[in-house]
Amino acid sequence: MNQNAMKNFVSDSPLIGVSPIGGRNFSNDLVTGAFSQCLDLVNAQQESGFRLRLAQVEDLNTIESMVKGLAEYVNEPDAIEIGSSDYRKDGFDLEDPLWYCLLVDRVHENGSVETCGYAFVFVGYLLGSGRFVYLEDLFLQVEHRGAGGGKKTMKTLAALCLSLECNSLYWQALDWNTTGLKFYESIGATIHHGERTSRYAGEALKRFAQHDSI
């Protein structure tokens, strides 16, 4: 999703009021400041029944549980190799975290609050287009889907990109997830057909790095 698409996506909400924070690098103060601005605006809308917040260290077990829930949903329950202690080390124990996580709370009519989803993101840079935010995971528990929580989360992330003066918001979706792909197209995202993801991980990475003939 490029800048124009993000601006169009948030144009019907208070998030159109986000202002660029600027800054030479993605310091923690810069990113959390942008998140704070966006969350103040989006949470002023109460009609959807969802509230968003930036995860804190006490939420780590909740995050770990939902990460496993997403892995089960995409039929990859064995793909999770790290847990809450790793998330803490790379998120809360660093001056400038490697990741940020939005938590989605469902606010019920009786006033009770239930954490039902998350968006896991990090920021980076591309030679062709500059600053970007990458959405690693977006997950809502099945019983809370279709009620506006996912769209509210994506609008917040689009506004975050605009506040950080990013040129794009990136994510990946499995090709069998037709419902998700239709949703992403409906919000103005461009689907890049024909691209393949390649990676080395675990033992394969070690073998490649240590191969004498390289």
Protein Blocks (a to p, Z undefined) as FASTA:
>chain_A
ZZklmmmmmmmcfklmpccebjjbdcfklmmmmmmmmmmmmmmpmknopacddddfklmm
mmmmmmmmmmmmnopaklpmbdfklmmmmmmmpfbacbdcdddddddfkopacdfbdcdd
dddddfklopadddfbacddfklgonopmmmmmmmmmmmmmmnopabdcddddfklmmlm
mmmmmnopacdehiacdddehjllmmmmmpmkZZ
